[in-house]
Amino acid sequence: MSAPISCNRPSRRMLLAWCSLNLVLLAGCATPHYRTSPQFEDRLQAGMTIAVMPPDVKVYEVSAGEVPELMDEWSETARKNVIEAVRTRLPGKGQFIIREFDPSQSEAARAEFEDAVPLFRAVAMSAAMHTYIESGAPFETKMKQFDYSLGPLPMIRQASGADAVLFIEGVDQISSGGRVARNVAMVLVAAAFGVVVIPPAGLTAISAALVDPQTGDVLWFNQHGARGKYDLRKPDSAESCVADAFEYFITTFPAKKPGGEMKK
């Protein structure tokens, strides 16, 4: 896969809001629990070629004042680790074929992809807020009838030749030295008064949506996150997070060997 495609860089306020929202929505997601549209199983049984879009991965350093700062170098390292983890862990055989797709090979596909990324984020936020019990605001109709859409993606469909496209986004939070020291001091002070305090660890989360490019319908969606369990800057930890996020595909279509048949 070539160099990452970047969408318009969000403002600091937008970054803070996005990071905070992920904290709220994903704090309780300790195990994968995906959502699917009514036609997902039929589509899967009929066979499916899936184009994996370039993952968008951001790593933040969180200060003692709980202010997240986007770290470009860490983010690039984590992005590469997530890409390699997808290559290694996602199976691709028989009627289930996975291959990477670079939208920049077509100017029209690139533009459509950059427009689709914010839509994917909006869908991910809405799906997490309204279809996960942990969010505290589930919609009964959305729980029973998962029907989200990004809108048709004809240019990506034409350029990729795929039946479905997979969008992936990762967010990781790393505590600064000051935050770690503050948390240690908090624990020690609380212990001196006989109180047990568990300070919050950084959150790591992956959102993923399998989309029908012809209609834009989201066929499969998962948002998996945990505090203090993963570090996307580390290859093994990134692979573990990806494996947990895509547990359904890994268990349903086990590969003969890790990374055995995914095409680049």
Secondary structure as GFF3:
##gff-version 3
##sequence-region A 1 264
A	DSSP	alpha_helix	12	26	.	.	.	ID=ss1
A	DSSP	beta_strand	35	36	.	.	.	ID=ss2
A	DSSP	alpha_helix	40	45	.	.	.	ID=ss3
A	DSSP	beta_strand	48	52	.	.	.	ID=ss4
A	DSSP	beta_strand	56	62	.	.	.	ID=ss5
A	DSSP	beta_strand	68	70	.	.	.	ID=ss6
A	DSSP	alpha_helix	72	89	.	.	.	ID=ss7
A	DSSP	beta_strand	96	100	.	.	.	ID=ss8
A	DSSP	three_ten_helix	103	105	.	.	.	ID=ss9
A	DSSP	alpha_helix	107	131	.	.	.	ID=ss10
A	DSSP	three_ten_helix	133	135	.	.	.	ID=ss11
A	DSSP	alpha_helix	140	144	.	.	.	ID=ss12
A	DSSP	alpha_helix	154	160	.	.	.	ID=ss13
A	DSSP	beta_strand	164	175	.	.	.	ID=ss14
A	DSSP	alpha_helix	177	192	.	.	.	ID=ss15
A	DSSP	beta_strand	203	211	.	.	.	ID=ss16
A	DSSP	beta_strand	218	227	.	.	.	ID=ss17
A	DSSP	alpha_helix	235	245	.	.	.	ID=ss18
A	DSSP	alpha_helix	247	252	.	.	.	ID=ss19
###
